[in-house]
Amino acid sequence: MNNTNNIDMNLVAQSLNQKLMVANYTAASWEAKATQLEQENNQLKSQLEELKKQKDGKEAK
């Protein structure tokens, strides 16, 4: 019986480790996506500022 319990606990531990690995992978994927979106957002903000400057320059003429 004790041996069966040990096997069961090993299976539980393996399952939990597998789930943790998946969770870590998922978290890393979301973190990478968030970083990408942040960079894209910054680029778009810069483009918007540049367009505003161009517009202001044209209106001043």
C-alpha positions as CSV (number, residue, x, y, z in Angstrom):
1,M,0.0,0.0,0.0
2,N,2.8,2.4,0.9
3,N,4.4,1.8,-2.5
4,T,1.1,2.6,-4.2
5,N,0.9,5.9,-2.3
6,N,4.4,6.8,-3.3
7,I,3.6,6.1,-7.0
8,D,0.4,8.1,-6.7
9,M,2.3,11.0,-5.1
10,N,4.9,10.9,-7.8
11,L,2.2,11.1,-10.5
12,V,0.6,14.0,-8.7
13,A,4.0,15.7,-8.5
14,Q,4.7,15.1,-12.2
15,S,1.3,16.4,-13.1
16,L,1.8,19.6,-11.0
17,N,5.2,20.1,-12.5
18,Q,3.8,19.8,-16.0
19,K,1.0,22.2,-15.2
20,L,3.6,24.7,-13.7
21,M,5.7,24.4,-16.8
22,V,2.7,25.2,-19.0
23,A,1.7,28.1,-16.8
24,N,5.3,29.5,-16.9
25,Y,5.4,29.2,-20.7
26,T,2.0,30.9,-21.0
27,A,3.1,33.7,-18.6
28,A,6.3,34.2,-20.7
29,S,4.3,34.3,-23.9
30,W,1.9,37.0,-22.5
31,E,4.9,38.9,-21.2
32,A,6.5,38.9,-24.6
33,K,3.3,40.0,-26.2
34,A,2.9,42.8,-23.7
35,T,6.4,44.0,-24.4
36,Q,5.7,43.9,-28.2
37,L,2.4,45.8,-27.7
38,E,4.2,48.4,-25.5
39,Q,6.8,48.9,-28.2
40,E,4.2,49.2,-30.9
41,N,2.3,51.7,-28.8
42,N,5.4,53.8,-28.3
43,Q,6.0,53.8,-32.1
44,L,2.5,54.9,-32.8
45,K,2.7,57.7,-30.2
46,S,5.8,58.9,-31.9
47,Q,4.2,58.8,-35.3
48,L,1.2,60.6,-33.9
49,E,3.4,63.4,-32.4
50,E,5.2,63.7,-35.7
51,L,1.9,64.0,-37.6
52,K,0.7,66.6,-35.2
53,K,3.9,68.6,-35.7
54,Q,3.5,68.4,-39.5
55,K,-0.1,69.5,-39.3
56,D,0.8,72.4,-37.0
57,G,3.5,73.4,-39.4
58,K,1.1,73.4,-42.4
59,E,-1.5,75.4,-40.5
60,A,1.0,78.0,-39.5
61,K,1.8,78.7,-43.2
